[in-house]
Amino acid sequence: MPEMVPTDGQTTLAMLEDDPAQVYARLRRTMPIARIAALGGRILFTKAEDVLRVKTDGEHFGSQDETTPMQRAFGGHTLMRKDGCPHLRERAAMEPALTADHVQMWRPAFAALTARVLEDMAGQDSCDLLPALATPISAGYVKLVLGLGDMEDAQLFAWADALVTGAMNAGFDPEVFRISDQANVEMNAHFDAMIERHRAAPDGSVLSVMANQADPIPLSQIRTNMKICIGGAVIETRDALLSTLYGLLGDPAQLQSCIQSGTWGAAVEEGLRWVAPIQASPRIVRKSLEMRGLHIPEGETVMAVQASANHDEDIWDQPDRFDIHRPALRNHSFGDGAHQCLGGDAYRLLAGGVVLPELFARFADMALMDAPKVKFHGFAFRGPTALPVRMADKTADRRANG
């Protein structure tokens, strides 16, 4: 007979927010499938093999759930919490805008965005790459790809924060929902105005593609699924870019290797593996099963921890180390199976194809100000809280010498 899933009472929410890697390493060694008391008894899967199964075994695990605070926070039932045909129809509505071939159309716009941000950074002796680089790059990228038009970066991040906070409002606090409700009113009005513009002048963005289909999905679902993109992408992009930059700047030899060889794609993949920008993904147990000799009950909400899967010692040597020279093994950060993130190719083009090479072409001597003071935070989303650097502008040097 399979045993019950053991409960871990040692882990605290503060541990998961401040230093989850140590928690996950301990769980992988001692109880790779565990109930975490601090998370209300939710079951976590921390081994790569199990994380992959949770995300790809559609018979036993699914995403369909209308009971979470996400539905209220997003003003509707999103494709992220659907399975089968309803999920596939809504996913297919935005998928043409995010294929590897299609996103190449954005390369010139990504280059122009990056050039503007780098020009704003020029002439400074030092800066924090969080507000100076990662925030405007992430916001500009999301506005382009989603088709949001001109709007303030701060407004986009405010919407994302309202959505994420609302989706995590397990206590259904009405004050939290008041903030997400207001954000929904603002977003719906903005989407509706942009849909009219995209119908008049399609531009290949996600919203444009969804609005111009011959048989479009309902407006309510266009709205809610645009919110999924905003809530995840703007924060995820910012954090993933910063983590990769910290890994490169923390090891100048690896940075020089990228500069000399142009292997920025390897740096992007290693950054995604090293610190997963979204640490874990929820699933519902659709049918009871046995895993590792343990009974996984039907109806449970479980978490597949991609941040832990990316550090599984059975797969990666010295997983806590940022190393662009690792064998090219696929990481779990953009997910697997039916709910694999659609934005992976767009992010890889932005970060590896444009931002990193352009940044270090201009600021090749950029260096960390004080590496021990760089802190990471977050259990759901995770990234550096600041990334202060010293700068050297090669463009300015050439102008001075020429």
C-alpha positions in Angstrom: 0.0 0.0 0.0 1.3 3.5 -0.8 2.1 5.7 2.1 0.6 9.2 2.7 2.6 12.2 1.6 4.9 13.3 4.4 4.5 16.8 5.9 7.4 19.2 6.2 6.9 21.6 9.1 10.4 23.0 8.9 10.0 25.2 5.9 8.6 28.7 6.4 7.2 31.1 3.9 10.1 33.4 4.7 12.6 30.7 3.7 10.8 30.2 0.4 10.9 34.0 -0.3 14.5 34.5 0.9 16.5 31.4 0.0 14.3 28.7 -1.6 17.3 26.9 -3.2 18.3 25.6 0.2 14.8 24.5 0.9 14.4 22.7 -2.4 17.9 21.0 -2.1 16.9 19.6 1.3 13.5 18.4 0.0 15.1 16.7 -3.0 17.3 14.8 -0.6 14.8 13.9 2.1 11.2 14.2 0.9 11.0 15.0 -2.9 7.2 14.9 -2.6 6.1 16.8 0.5 3.2 18.6 2.1 4.4 22.1 3.2 2.6 23.1 6.3 3.5 26.8 5.8 1.6 26.6 2.4 -1.6 25.3 3.9 -0.5 21.7 3.4 0.0 22.0 -0.3 2.0 19.2 -1.9 5.2 20.2 -3.6 7.1 18.2 -6.3 10.8 19.1 -6.4 12.6 16.4 -8.6 12.9 17.1 -12.3 11.4 13.8 -13.3 8.3 14.5 -11.1 7.9 18.1 -12.2 7.9 17.0 -15.8 5.3 14.3 -15.1 3.0 16.7 -13.3 3.0 19.1 -16.3 2.7 16.5 -19.0 0.5 13.7 -17.5 -2.9 14.9 -18.6 -4.7 11.8 -17.3 -3.7 12.5 -13.7 -2.9 16.3 -13.5 -4.8 19.3 -14.9 -5.2 23.0 -14.6 -9.0 23.3 -14.7 -10.0 25.2 -11.5 -12.6 27.9 -11.0 -12.3 28.1 -7.2 -9.1 30.1 -7.0 -8.9 33.8 -6.4 -7.4 34.2 -9.9 -10.8 34.2 -11.5 -11.9 37.2 -9.5 -8.6 38.9 -9.8 -8.5 38.6 -13.6 -12.2 39.4 -14.1 -12.8 36.0 -15.7 -11.8 32.4 -16.2 -8.4 32.4 -18.0 -6.9 29.8 -20.3 -4.2 29.2 -17.6 -6.9 27.5 -15.5 -8.5 25.5 -18.3 -7.8 22.1 -19.9 -8.7 20.3 -23.1 -10.6 22.0 -26.0 -11.5 25.2 -24.1 -7.8 25.7 -23.3 -6.6 24.8 -26.8 -9.0 27.1 -28.5 -7.9 30.1 -26.5 -4.2 29.2 -26.7 -4.6 28.8 -30.5 -6.0 32.3 -30.7 -2.8 33.9 -29.6 -0.3 31.3 -30.7 0.3 32.6 -34.3 1.6 35.9 -32.8 4.3 34.1 -30.8 5.8 31.5 -33.1 9.6 31.4 -33.5 9.3 32.7 -37.1 6.7 35.3 -36.4 8.5 37.0 -33.5 11.4 37.8 -35.8 9.4 40.7 -37.1 10.0 42.4 -33.8 13.8 42.4 -34.0 14.1 46.0 -35.4 11.7 47.3 -32.8 13.5 45.4 -30.0 16.8 47.0 -31.3 15.3 50.5 -31.3 13.9 50.0 -27.8 17.3 48.8 -26.6 19.1 51.7 -28.2 16.8 54.2 -26.5 17.3 52.6 -23.1 21.1 52.4 -23.5 21.2 56.0 -24.6 19.4 57.0 -21.4 22.0 55.1 -19.4 24.9 56.8 -21.2 27.2 59.2 -19.3 26.6 57.7 -15.9 29.4 56.4 -13.7 27.1 53.9 -12.1 23.5 52.8 -12.1 21.1 50.2 -10.9 20.2 47.9 -13.8 16.7 47.2 -12.3 15.2 50.6 -13.0 17.7 51.7 -15.6 17.6 48.7 -17.9 15.4 45.8 -17.0 12.2 47.7 -16.1 12.0 49.8 -19.3 13.1 46.9 -21.5 10.5 44.6 -20.1 7.7 47.1 -20.3 8.6 48.2 -23.8 8.9 44.6 -25.0 5.5 43.6 -23.5 3.8 46.7 -25.0 5.2 45.9 -28.4 4.5 42.1 -28.5 1.1 42.3 -26.8 0.0 45.4 -28.9 -0.7 47.7 -26.0 0.3 50.9 -27.7 1.6 53.9 -25.9 1.2 53.9 -22.1 3.3 54.6 -19.1 5.7 51.8 -17.9 4.6 52.4 -14.3 1.0 51.8 -15.3 1.8 48.4 -16.8 3.7 47.3 -13.7 0.9 48.6 -11.5 -1.6 46.4 -13.5 0.7 43.4 -13.2 1.2 43.8 -9.5 -2.6 44.2 -9.0 -3.2 41.0 -11.0 -0.5 38.9 -9.3 -1.5 40.1 -5.8 -5.1 39.4 -6.5 -4.4 35.9 -7.8 -2.5 35.1 -4.6 -5.3 36.5 -2.4 -6.1 33.1 -0.8 -8.0 34.8 2.0 -10.3 36.6 -0.5 -9.5 39.9 1.2 -12.0 42.4 -0.3 -9.5 45.2 -0.1 -7.0 43.3 -2.3 -9.8 42.6 -4.8 -10.7 46.3 -4.8 -7.3 47.1 -6.2 -7.5 44.3 -8.9 -11.1 45.3 -9.7 -10.0 48.8 -10.5 -7.1 47.5 -12.6 -9.6 45.3 -14.5 -11.7 48.3 -15.3 -8.7 50.2 -16.6 -7.3 47.3 -18.6 -10.6 46.4 -20.2 -11.1 50.0 -21.4 -7.5 50.0 -22.8 -7.9 46.7 -24.6 -11.2 47.7 -26.1 -9.7 50.9 -27.5 -6.6 49.1 -28.8 -8.8 46.4 -30.5 -10.5 49.1 -32.6 -7.0 50.4 -33.6 -5.8 46.9 -34.4 -8.8 46.1 -36.6 -8.2 49.3 -38.5 -4.4 48.7 -38.8 -3.2 45.1 -37.8 0.4 45.0 -36.6 1.0 41.3 -35.8 0.9 41.7 -32.1 -0.9 39.3 -29.8 -4.0 41.5 -29.4 -4.1 42.3 -33.1 -3.9 38.6 -34.0 -6.7 37.7 -31.6 -8.9 40.6 -32.6 -8.6 39.9 -36.4 -9.3 36.2 -36.5 -12.2 35.1 -38.7 -13.8 33.4 -35.8 -12.4 35.3 -32.7 -12.8 34.0 -29.2 -15.2 36.1 -27.1 -14.1 39.5 -26.0 -14.2 38.4 -22.4 -11.6 35.8 -23.1 -9.4 38.1 -25.2 -9.4 40.4 -22.1 -8.6 37.8 -19.5 -5.9 36.2 -21.6 -4.3 39.5 -22.3 -4.2 39.9 -18.5 -2.4 36.6 -18.2 0.3 37.9 -20.5 0.6 41.1 -18.6 0.6 39.6 -15.2 3.3 37.1 -16.0 5.4 38.5 -18.8 6.3 42.0 -17.6 7.6 40.7 -14.2 9.0 37.5 -15.6 11.0 39.3 -18.3 12.4 41.9 -15.9 13.5 39.2 -13.4 14.9 36.8 -15.9 17.0 39.4 -17.6 18.4 40.7 -14.3 19.3 37.2 -13.1 21.1 36.5 -16.3 23.0 39.8 -16.1 24.0 39.0 -12.5 25.3 35.6 -13.5 27.4 37.1 -16.3 28.7 40.1 -14.3 29.5 37.8 -11.4 31.9 35.8 -13.6 33.8 38.1 -15.9 35.4 35.1 -17.7 32.1 33.8 -18.8 31.0 37.3 -19.8 34.1 37.7 -21.9 33.5 34.3 -23.5 30.0 35.5 -24.6 31.4 38.8 -25.9 34.1 37.1 -27.9 32.0 34.2 -29.2 28.5 35.7 -29.4 27.0 32.8 -27.5 24.4 34.9 -25.8 21.7 32.2 -26.2 23.6 29.9 -23.9 23.7 32.7 -21.3 19.9 33.3 -21.6 19.2 29.6 -21.1 21.5 29.3 -18.1 20.0 32.4 -16.6 16.5 30.8 -16.9 17.8 27.6 -15.4 19.8 29.2 -12.6 17.0 31.3 -11.2 13.6 30.4 -12.6 11.7 33.7 -12.8 8.4 31.9 -12.0 9.3 29.4 -9.4 6.4 27.0 -9.3 3.2 26.1 -11.2 -0.1 24.8 -9.7 -2.0 21.8 -10.9 -5.0 19.9 -9.8 -4.9 16.1 -9.3 -7.6 14.8 -11.7 -7.2 11.1 -10.7 -5.5 9.6 -7.7 -2.1 8.0 -8.4 1.0 6.6 -6.7 4.4 8.4 -7.1 7.6 7.4 -5.3 5.5 5.0 -3.2 3.2 7.8 -2.0 -0.5 8.2 -2.5 -1.4 11.4 -4.4 -5.1 12.0 -3.7 -7.6 13.2 -6.3 -8.7 16.8 -6.0 -5.5 18.1 -4.4 -3.9 21.3 -5.5 -0.2 20.6 -6.0 2.8 22.6 -7.0 5.3 21.6 -9.7 8.5 23.4 -8.6 10.4 24.2 -11.8 13.0 26.2 -9.8 13.9 23.0 -8.0 13.7 20.8 -11.1 16.3 23.2 -12.7 18.7 22.4 -9.8 18.2 18.6 -9.6 21.6 17.1 -8.9 20.6 14.1 -11.0 20.6 16.3 -14.1 23.0 19.2 -13.4 26.5 19.2 -11.9 26.9 22.0 -9.3 23.5 23.4 -10.0 23.8 26.4 -7.8 26.6 27.8 -10.0 25.9 30.0 -13.1 27.7 28.2 -15.9 27.1 29.0 -19.6 29.3 26.1 -20.7 26.9 23.4 -19.4 25.7 20.8 -21.8 22.7 22.1 -23.7 19.9 20.5 -21.6 16.4 21.9 -21.6 15.4 23.7 -18.4 11.9 23.8 -17.0 11.4 27.5 -16.6 9.0 28.0 -19.5 7.1 24.8 -18.5 6.2 21.7 -20.4 3.1 20.1 -21.9 -0.1 21.8 -22.9 0.6 24.9 -20.8 4.1 25.5 -21.9 4.7 29.3 -22.0 4.0 30.7 -25.5 6.4 33.7 -25.0 9.7 31.7 -24.8 10.8 32.4 -28.4 10.0 36.1 -28.1 12.0 36.4 -24.8 15.0 34.6 -26.2 15.0 36.9 -29.2 14.8 40.0 -27.0 17.4 38.9 -24.4 19.9 36.8 -26.4 19.4 38.4 -29.8 19.3 42.0 -28.9 19.6 43.3 -25.4 22.7 41.4 -24.1 24.9 41.8 -27.2 24.0 45.5 -27.5 24.4 46.2 -23.8 27.9 44.8 -23.7 28.9 46.2 -27.1 28.4 49.6 -25.6 29.3 48.9 -21.9 31.9 46.2 -22.3 33.6 47.1 -19.0 30.5 47.1 -16.9 31.1 45.5 -13.5 29.2 44.8 -10.4 29.4 47.5 -7.7 29.2 45.1 -4.7 28.3 41.5 -5.5 27.6 40.4 -1.9 24.9 43.0 -1.6 22.8 41.7 -4.5 19.8 40.1 -3.0 17.1 37.9 -4.6 13.5 37.7 -3.3 10.3 36.0 -4.0 8.5 32.7 -3.9 6.1 33.1 -6.8 8.2 35.4 -9.0 11.9 35.6 -8.2 14.7 38.0 -9.2 17.3 40.5 -7.9 15.9 43.4 -5.9 18.6 45.6 -7.2 21.7 45.2 -9.5 24.1 48.2 -9.0 26.9 48.4 -11.5 29.9 50.6 -12.6 29.7 51.5 -16.2 32.0 52.4 -19.1 30.5 53.8 -22.3 32.5 52.6 -25.4 30.5 54.9 -27.6 31.5 57.9 -25.5 35.1 56.7 -25.6 35.1 56.5 -29.4 33.6 60.0 -29.6 36.3 61.4 -27.3 39.1 59.8 -29.3 37.6 60.6 -32.7 
